[in-house]
Amino acid sequence: MKKTKNLLEIDFDEHVFNEIFPKWQGCDLEITQLSGGITNKLYRVKSEKGDVTVRIYGDKTELFINRDFEVQALEEMHKIGVSSKLVSYMPEIGVTIVEFIGDSIVLNFDHFLDKSLYPKIVNPIRKIHNSGVTLKKIFNPIVEVRKMVSVLEGLNVKYPEFDIKGTVKRLEKLTDVINIPEADFTACHNDLLADNFILIKEDFEHKYDAPMYIIDWEYAGMAPKYYDIADMFQEALVPREAEKQIVTEYCEGVKFDKTLYYIDLFKPFPDIYWFLWSLIQLNVSTIEFDFYSYGKTKYENAYQNIKFLSSEYGVSI
């Protein structure tokens, strides 16, 4: 059996797929590489027996992803109808296979400006948060940021242009302001970028249980629900009015001001988390991507939101 590193480096063809998934031996296979994966390689494999997505784990993703936790989240979220079905889990070779959701499109940032889509975007998020599901991973934003700092320090690299220690101290102060105990955390996705929303085309909605699915559960865990939406906003970067409309849809007329306030408080956290993640990837990933520029933008966005918290709410950290 090939090792993960080899699977990342070699051409993924029918011989490789048959070796890792012999159940489809003898089938005519249609294999295409999927875009959207930054840390992993993704392939769609289609045959008369089914249609699946093969995820090959990226280099050193075990530094910040527990695949057992990811699979537990995927299975639980499939039960409530917001995720695709697990087909095969092979952590020993760094591969997870899930059902491919066809008859669909992957969202892009422009879709978050389309008011008509807000119910379809929000419904699976609210369903996750209200599911009552207990995930094995605890995703406490300040704890996860500290973990990322520790991983980065372990790589023995320096980035003096960023005040990482000072930023963590600011987030610790912000955590005290937020003051949400882990007992109040709910199941969350924690990586709600546009690429992880799969919209079923209207002509095919009758074939599916829901019009929108969410994929990629690598970072899922019990977290503050406000963090989940803050992360989504910091990925989509929609205008303020669009944020308010999405929050209105999410709240269903209840506690809008409180919800928006806590979402705003959490906005610096995902930006710093992904900033640190990008610096780590810069040093460990073999995938071609401008991790430095991506991280620098996240860092700058976090500080813009820290300034916003001061001007909008008088929260200075």
C-alpha positions as CSV (number, residue, x, y, z in Angstrom):
1,M,0.0,0.0,0.0
2,K,1.3,3.4,-1.0
3,K,2.1,6.0,1.7
4,T,0.4,9.4,1.9
5,K,3.5,11.2,0.6
6,N,3.5,9.0,-2.5
7,L,-0.2,9.6,-3.1
8,L,0.4,13.3,-3.1
9,E,3.3,13.1,-5.5
10,I,2.2,10.6,-8.1
11,D,-0.4,10.7,-10.8
12,F,-3.7,9.6,-9.3
13,D,-5.1,7.1,-11.9
14,E,-7.3,4.1,-12.0
15,H,-4.5,1.8,-10.9
16,V,-3.9,3.9,-7.8
17,F,-7.6,4.1,-7.0
18,N,-8.1,0.3,-7.5
19,E,-5.2,-0.3,-5.1
20,I,-6.7,1.8,-2.3
21,F,-10.3,0.9,-3.0
22,P,-10.5,-2.6,-4.5
23,K,-14.3,-2.7,-4.2
24,W,-14.5,-1.0,-7.6
25,Q,-12.1,-3.4,-9.4
26,G,-13.1,-4.0,-13.0
27,C,-15.3,-0.9,-13.2
28,D,-14.8,1.8,-15.9
29,L,-13.6,4.7,-13.9
30,E,-13.8,8.4,-14.7
31,I,-11.3,10.4,-12.6
32,T,-11.0,14.2,-12.4
33,Q,-9.0,16.3,-10.0
34,L,-11.1,18.8,-8.1
35,S,-10.1,22.4,-7.4
36,G,-10.6,24.1,-4.0
37,G,-8.2,22.0,-1.8
38,I,-5.4,24.1,-0.4
39,T,-4.0,21.5,2.1
40,N,-5.2,18.3,0.5
41,K,-5.6,16.8,-3.0
42,L,-9.1,16.0,-4.1
43,Y,-10.3,13.7,-6.8
44,R,-13.7,12.8,-8.1
45,V,-14.1,9.1,-9.1
46,K,-17.2,8.0,-10.9
47,S,-18.3,4.6,-12.0
48,E,-21.4,2.5,-12.4
49,K,-21.1,1.7,-8.7
50,G,-21.1,5.3,-7.5
51,D,-19.7,8.7,-7.4
52,V,-17.2,9.7,-4.8
53,T,-14.7,12.3,-3.7
54,V,-11.2,11.0,-2.6
55,R,-9.4,13.2,-0.2
56,I,-5.6,12.7,0.1
57,Y,-4.3,14.4,3.2
58,G,-1.8,17.1,2.8
59,D,1.7,17.0,4.2
60,K,1.9,17.3,8.0
61,T,-1.8,18.1,8.3
62,E,-1.7,15.9,11.4
63,L,-0.1,18.9,13.2
64,F,-3.5,20.5,13.5
65,I,-6.1,18.0,12.2
66,N,-7.4,14.9,14.1
67,R,-8.9,12.7,11.4
68,D,-10.8,10.6,13.8
69,F,-12.6,13.7,15.0
70,E,-13.2,14.8,11.5
71,V,-14.8,11.5,10.5
72,Q,-17.0,11.5,13.6
73,A,-18.2,15.0,12.7
74,L,-18.8,14.0,9.1
75,E,-20.9,11.0,10.2
76,E,-22.9,12.9,12.7
77,M,-23.6,15.7,10.2
78,H,-24.7,13.2,7.6
79,K,-27.3,11.9,10.0
80,I,-28.9,15.4,10.3
81,G,-28.8,15.9,6.5
82,V,-26.1,18.6,6.0
83,S,-23.2,16.5,4.9
84,S,-22.3,13.8,2.3
85,K,-22.0,10.2,3.4
86,L,-18.7,8.6,4.4
87,V,-17.7,5.8,2.1
88,S,-14.3,4.7,3.4
89,Y,-11.9,6.0,6.1
90,M,-8.2,5.0,5.7
91,P,-6.1,7.1,8.0
92,E,-3.2,4.6,7.7
93,I,-2.6,5.8,4.1
94,G,-4.0,9.3,4.6
95,V,-7.2,8.9,2.6
96,T,-10.9,9.6,3.2
97,I,-13.6,8.8,0.6
98,V,-17.1,10.4,0.7
99,E,-20.0,10.4,-1.6
100,F,-19.8,13.1,-4.3
101,I,-22.7,15.5,-4.3
102,G,-23.7,15.8,-7.9
103,D,-26.2,18.0,-9.7
104,S,-24.7,21.0,-7.8
105,I,-22.5,24.0,-7.9
106,V,-19.9,25.1,-5.4
107,L,-20.6,28.6,-4.0
108,N,-18.2,31.5,-4.6
109,F,-18.1,34.8,-2.7
110,D,-20.6,36.5,-5.1
111,H,-23.3,34.1,-3.9
112,F,-23.1,35.7,-0.5
113,L,-24.4,38.9,-2.1
114,D,-27.5,37.1,-3.4
115,K,-30.3,37.7,-0.9
116,S,-32.4,34.9,-2.4
117,L,-29.8,32.4,-1.3
118,Y,-29.6,33.5,2.3
119,P,-32.2,31.0,3.5
120,K,-30.3,28.1,1.8
121,I,-27.0,29.3,3.1
122,V,-28.2,29.8,6.7
123,N,-30.4,26.8,7.1
124,P,-27.7,24.1,7.3
125,I,-25.6,26.3,9.7
126,R,-28.6,26.8,12.0
127,K,-29.3,23.1,11.8
128,I,-25.8,22.2,12.9
129,H,-25.8,24.7,15.8
130,N,-29.3,23.5,16.9
131,S,-28.6,19.8,16.4
132,G,-27.7,18.9,19.9
133,V,-24.9,16.7,18.5
134,T,-21.8,16.4,20.7
135,L,-18.6,16.3,18.7
136,K,-15.5,14.8,20.2
137,K,-13.3,17.8,19.4
138,I,-13.5,21.0,21.5
139,F,-12.7,24.0,19.4
140,N,-12.1,26.8,21.8
141,P,-10.9,29.7,19.7
142,I,-8.3,31.1,22.0
143,V,-7.0,27.6,22.8
144,E,-6.8,26.7,19.1
145,V,-4.9,30.0,18.4
146,R,-2.4,29.1,21.1
147,K,-2.0,25.6,19.6
148,M,-1.2,27.2,16.3
149,V,1.4,29.4,17.9
150,S,3.0,26.4,19.5
151,V,3.1,24.5,16.2
152,L,4.7,27.6,14.4
153,E,7.3,28.0,17.2
154,G,8.1,24.3,16.8
155,L,9.1,24.9,13.2
156,N,11.9,27.3,14.4
157,V,10.9,30.1,11.9
158,K,10.7,33.8,12.7
159,Y,8.3,36.4,11.3
160,P,9.2,39.6,13.2
161,E,7.0,41.7,10.9
162,F,4.0,40.3,12.8
163,D,3.4,40.9,16.5
164,I,2.2,37.4,17.2
165,K,2.7,37.5,21.0
166,G,1.0,40.8,21.3
167,T,-1.9,39.7,19.2
168,V,-2.5,36.6,21.3
169,K,-2.6,38.8,24.4
170,R,-5.2,40.9,22.7
171,L,-7.3,37.9,21.9
172,E,-7.0,36.7,25.5
173,K,-8.5,40.0,26.6
174,L,-11.2,39.6,24.1
175,T,-11.9,36.1,25.3
176,D,-12.5,37.6,28.8
177,V,-14.9,40.1,27.3
178,I,-16.8,37.4,25.4
179,N,-16.9,35.1,28.4
180,I,-18.7,32.1,26.9
181,P,-18.0,28.9,28.8
182,E,-17.2,25.6,26.9
183,A,-20.4,24.2,28.4
184,D,-22.3,26.5,26.1
185,F,-20.5,25.5,22.9
186,T,-22.4,23.8,20.1
187,A,-21.5,21.7,17.2
188,C,-19.8,23.9,14.6
189,H,-18.1,23.5,11.2
190,N,-15.4,26.2,11.9
191,D,-14.3,26.6,8.2
192,L,-17.3,28.0,6.4
193,L,-15.7,29.4,3.4
194,A,-17.6,29.6,0.1
195,D,-16.0,26.5,-1.3
196,N,-17.5,24.3,1.4
197,F,-21.1,25.1,0.5
198,I,-22.6,22.8,-2.2
199,L,-25.8,24.2,-3.7
200,I,-28.1,21.7,-5.5
201,K,-29.3,23.0,-8.8
202,E,-33.0,23.8,-8.7
203,D,-34.0,21.3,-11.4
204,F,-32.5,18.5,-9.2
205,E,-33.7,19.5,-5.7
206,H,-36.3,16.8,-5.8
207,K,-33.6,14.2,-5.8
208,Y,-32.0,15.4,-2.5
209,D,-33.0,15.9,1.1
210,A,-31.8,19.4,1.2
211,P,-31.0,22.2,-1.2
212,M,-27.6,23.0,0.4
213,Y,-24.9,20.8,1.8
214,I,-21.7,21.6,3.7
215,I,-18.5,19.6,3.1
216,D,-14.9,19.4,4.6
217,W,-15.3,18.8,8.3
218,E,-11.6,18.9,9.2
219,Y,-11.9,21.6,11.8
220,A,-15.4,20.8,13.1
221,G,-15.9,20.7,16.8
222,M,-17.8,22.1,19.8
223,A,-17.3,25.8,19.5
224,P,-19.2,29.1,20.1
225,K,-21.8,29.3,17.3
226,Y,-20.9,33.0,16.9
227,Y,-17.4,32.0,15.9
228,D,-18.7,29.8,13.1
229,I,-20.5,32.7,11.5
230,A,-17.7,35.2,12.2
231,D,-15.4,32.8,10.3
232,M,-17.8,32.7,7.4
233,F,-18.0,36.5,7.3
234,Q,-14.2,36.8,7.4
235,E,-14.0,34.5,4.4
236,A,-16.8,36.0,2.3
237,L,-16.0,39.6,3.4
238,V,-19.5,40.8,2.3
239,P,-20.6,44.4,3.0
240,R,-22.0,45.2,6.4
241,E,-25.6,45.3,5.2
242,A,-25.3,41.8,3.8
243,E,-23.9,40.6,7.1
244,K,-26.9,42.0,8.9
245,Q,-29.3,40.4,6.4
246,I,-27.6,37.0,6.9
247,V,-27.7,37.4,10.7
248,T,-31.4,38.4,10.5
249,E,-32.1,35.2,8.5
250,Y,-30.1,33.1,11.0
251,C,-31.8,34.7,14.1
252,E,-35.4,34.3,12.7
253,G,-36.3,37.5,14.5
254,V,-34.8,36.5,17.9
255,K,-31.9,38.3,19.6
256,F,-30.5,39.9,16.5
257,D,-28.5,42.6,18.3
258,K,-26.9,40.1,20.7
259,T,-26.1,37.7,17.9
260,L,-24.5,40.4,15.7
261,Y,-22.5,41.7,18.7
262,Y,-21.0,38.4,19.6
263,I,-20.2,37.6,15.9
264,D,-18.4,40.9,15.7
265,L,-16.4,40.1,18.9
266,F,-15.3,36.8,17.4
267,K,-14.1,38.1,14.0
268,P,-10.5,38.6,14.9
269,F,-10.2,35.0,16.1
270,P,-10.6,33.2,12.8
271,D,-8.4,35.6,11.0
272,I,-5.6,35.1,13.4
273,Y,-6.2,31.3,13.4
274,W,-5.9,31.2,9.6
275,F,-3.0,33.6,9.6
276,L,-1.0,31.3,11.8
277,W,-2.2,28.3,9.8
278,S,-0.9,29.9,6.6
279,L,2.5,30.5,8.1
280,I,2.7,26.9,9.2
281,Q,1.6,25.8,5.7
282,L,4.2,28.0,4.2
283,N,6.8,25.9,5.9
284,V,5.3,22.4,5.6
285,S,3.1,22.2,2.5
286,T,4.2,21.0,-0.9
287,I,1.1,22.5,-2.6
288,E,1.7,25.6,-4.7
289,F,-0.2,28.5,-3.0
290,D,0.8,31.9,-1.8
291,F,0.4,31.2,1.9
292,Y,2.3,34.2,3.0
293,S,0.1,36.8,1.2
294,Y,-3.0,34.9,2.3
295,G,-1.8,35.0,5.9
296,K,-0.7,38.6,5.8
297,T,-4.2,39.6,4.6
298,K,-5.8,37.7,7.4
299,Y,-3.5,39.4,10.0
300,E,-4.4,42.8,8.6
301,N,-8.1,42.0,8.6
302,A,-8.0,41.0,12.2
303,Y,-6.5,44.3,13.2
304,Q,-9.2,46.2,11.2
305,N,-11.8,44.3,13.2
306,I,-10.1,45.1,16.5
307,K,-10.3,48.8,15.5
308,F,-14.0,48.3,14.6
309,L,-14.7,46.8,18.0
310,S,-13.3,49.9,19.6
311,S,-15.2,52.3,17.4
312,E,-18.5,50.4,17.2
313,Y,-18.8,49.0,20.8
314,G,-16.2,50.7,22.8
315,V,-14.3,47.4,23.3
316,S,-10.6,48.2,23.5
317,I,-8.1,45.4,23.8
